[in-house]
Each structure stands twice: as structure tokens, then as C-alpha cells.
Amino acid sequence: MTEQGALALPPKVVARAQDAEQSAALSALLCTHLARNLAAFKKHLPDIEERFTNFIPEKELIFTCAANGLPNLWLQEEGELFYPDADPLACCRARLREQLIKVPLKLPRYTVSPDPYGCLHLQILNKLTGQASALKYEPLGLPGALPHAVLLGVGLGYPLGVLYECEEIAALTVIEPCAQLFYASLLCYPWDEILDFVSTNKLGFNLLVGQRPEELFDDMHAFYRRHGRFLAAGRWMGLVAPRAELLECAAALKRDYPRHYECLGFFDDALFGLSHALCAVREGARFVRRGARLNESWRNTPVFVIGNGPSLEEALPVIKKLKDKAVLLACGSEL
């Protein structure tokens, strides 16, 4: 967008307000948002900037605004505004606040596990499971802080600001299956402020645009692998609107949710490993000894590095048989 054409709207984008002056002001606002947002995405999420710099909507986007100057989108086929309320922010606040009150954090539910070998961590976990099963989990209302939130749909961008306004969110995943609607949000809302806020406060942010429901598991799995699988243990999910494609995404996420933290026990392994490490640090354990040397008599002694996992059960008989002929190094929850 050149300086001479800074106020020229992109193709298939129309600004239509009450009069020519308001239409010109709306047009300038839309162009300003788009330019700033694309610049911010180029800095923080360059793949999004590259994808939407020359994006052309399939259908014409007709924007309007009320007296408050906040852009809204006219839906031609439905013959109504995207936000029926004159104030899009008020509309989003009402919906999200209701969900934050009614929708609790999604938490794992453990069952008693068989313990044929008397493993200490299973004994403790089974005891805690028995105590937890007697508790009743009730929605906590507005907790004030969320470890991980999934927002289904971006609307015209306003729900993002409302969510960060209501909650402190360590890691946020935003899913918008409709690329055209996401592009509309780039024209309406200052994404640049959100991205700068996330970067300044070193928060996690995952943006998925155009994904189909069957693709979400792999994308979320990659997110948890990068930012920490522990985030899957406390997830809140909000829906900006009951659109069919968002409901399909919600169903897929709910169906696949346990797969993110079960992971053949590796999720528990990580938690127990962190717990053991913290305990050792508090007790002043020396993880590395200066100048330590093994006696020459150990030079040809085999070493078993043992980690907890599906193969440990099969290997236990061999480990017990050879335990006096090797050095055993126990890792993580295998202790």
C-alpha cells in the first residue's frame, strides 16, 4: 500500500457508514488497522503476514459502524450485522463473561492404576486418586488467571481484547477456521496491540487459521510439545459464536483432549520428574561432583540407564537378574 494510496481499501472491501464523511473516516480506520496489523504479524508471526498481505476475500466485505465508531460487518446473505448490538465490545463482554463463569477448567480425571511391582509413584498416585474421587468439581467463576485457554473463533477481533481484559492467560490458542473472517478482523481490530502485549509479557500465543477439525490434533500436539504438555492439564475453552464450523472444531478438541496428556504415561513421567528434581534441589543434592572419577575396577562394568515407559515392565525381570553385575541409573519417575 503506497503512501499516496494509504486510504485506498483493498479489493472487495467496502466502508459504508451513515454519510460520506463517516464512510471516509471508517475507510481510513480499516486501512490503518490492516497496515499496522500486517506489520505486527511480519514481526511476530511472519507466516500470517505473508499469507494475508495480498489476500482477496471470496465475498465482498461490507463494513459499517455505529456512533461509537467501532467497525461492524454487514452479512449480506443473512441481512443482518455480525454483531447485532450497537456496541460490539459490549456484546463480546457479555458472551465471554458468561462462559468464564459457567465453563470450568478442563482437568484430567485419574483412575486407580494396577501396581504389580509396588512402584512408589503408583502407590502415591492411587492414594491421591482415591482422595480426588471424593471431591466435587464445581465451576469457579472468574478465576482471574488461566494456564491455558482455547478461543474458538476470532469474530472481528474484539473477543481477544475482552478475554485478556478479563483474565491473565499464560498461553492462548486462537482457532479461526474461516480465513475470510480472520481477514475481516485484521481490518476491524488492533491485533498489533495484542501481539505486542503477548511479546512484552512473554506469554504463549498459538494462532490457527483455516484448519479443518481433523487437523487440530496435530496442531495442538505441536503446541503442547513446544510450550509444555503440562498446559493440557488445565485448559479452558470458549466459543465466540455458535457457528457450525466452530461447533465441529469444539467437538474434535473435546474428543481428542485426553490424548494430549495421556501420551502413554509420559505426561505423568514429566510431572513426577519435575517433582523429584525440585525435592532434590531443596535438599541440596549435588548433581555434579567436581573432580569425581570412577575407580578403574568399574571401567568395563555395564551401565543401565532406566527410564519409566511402556518397555520398563518387560525389562524388569532382566534388570533384576543382572542388577548385581551392572550400575543402575534410575531417571525421572522410575525412582
Helices and strands as residue ranges (DSSP letters): E 13-15, H 20-44, H 46-52, E 61-65, E 71-75, E 80-81, H 88-102, H 120-132, E 145-152, H 158-166, E 168-176, H 179-188, H 191-200, E 204-209, G 213-215, H 216-227, G 229-233, E 235-239, H 244-262, G 263-265, H 266-282, G 296-298, E 303-306, H 312-322, G 323-325, E 327-330, G 332-334
